[in-house]
Amino acid sequence: MSLRIYNTLNRKKEAFEPIVPGEVNMYVCGPTVYDRVLAVNMFGTKTVLLLSVIAFFFGRPDFLDLALAYALINFIGVLAVLKFFRGRALDEHNDVEMRS
């Protein structure tokens, strides 16, 4: 009985055959920096939602303006952080290429 694994590329089950017979290595790509930044962005989104609900229940349209401004600042902040990490990753990639 052979081990069969689902290949998501062609959506079929295939027999598992290691590249080196008798040795199996596995690489798992976990949460990236981008995933973590977007998860932290959730707190900003919840804050905007809370401000909007407060504005609705108390009849305060100025809170809606505040929520919109906060959403814009939150969005620009996330883009800035992601651009910073992307630039840092590209710099590290270029350093590795220069050393090789």
N, C-alpha and C positions, 0 to 999 in steps of 0.2 A: 504494500500500500504506500503510495507516494503522497507527499504533501502537496496540496493544491491551494493556490493563492489567487484571489480575485484581482485581476489587472484592471485598474480604473481607466487606463488609456484606451483599451479596446473593449472593455466591459465584458470580459470573459474570464472563466476560471482556467488557470494554466498550471501545469506541473511545475513545482519549484525545483530549480537546478542551480546550485551555487556556482559561482565563477571558479572558485578554487574548491575542488572536491574535498569534502569533509570539513570545510571551514565556512562558517556563516557569519557575516558582519552586517550590522544594520546601522543606518544613519537616519535619525529622526530629527526633523526640523520643528522645533517647538515654537512657542510664541516669540515673535520678533519684537524689536524695539517699537516698530510701527503699531503692532497690536496692543502693546502696553500703553502707548500714548493715546490711542483711540479709546482704550478702556478708561483711562483717567478722564478723557473728554466727557465720559458719561456723567460725571459729577457736575460739569458745567451745564449739560443738557437738562439734568434734573433741577438745577437751580433756575433755569429759564422757565421750565414747566411750573415750578412752585411760584415764581413771581407772577406768571400768567394767571394761575388759579387764584392767587390772592387778589390780583387786579379785578378778576371777574366777580368774585364773591363780595368784595368790599366796594365795588363800583369806582375803582381808582384807575382811570385811563393812563395816568402818569406812570403807574407801575408797568403798564404794557410797553411804554417807551423805554423804561429802564430795562425790561426783559429783552427787548430788541437790541438795545445797545450792548447788553451783556452777552447776548448770543453772537453778535458781530465780533466783539473782543475775544470771546472764547474761540471762535472759528479762526480768526487771524492768529491767535496764539498757538493753536494746534498746528496750523500751517508753518509757522515760524519754527517751532520745535522740530517738526518732521523735516523741514528743509535743513536745519542745523545737523540733525543726525544723518541725513542723506549725504550732505557735504563731507561730514567726518568719515563716513563709510567709503566715499570715493577717494578721499585723501589716504586712508589706510590701504585701499586697494592699489593706488598708485605707488605708495611706498613699497609694497610687497613686490610689485612689478620691477621697480628700480633695483631692488636688492638681488633679484634673480639674475 
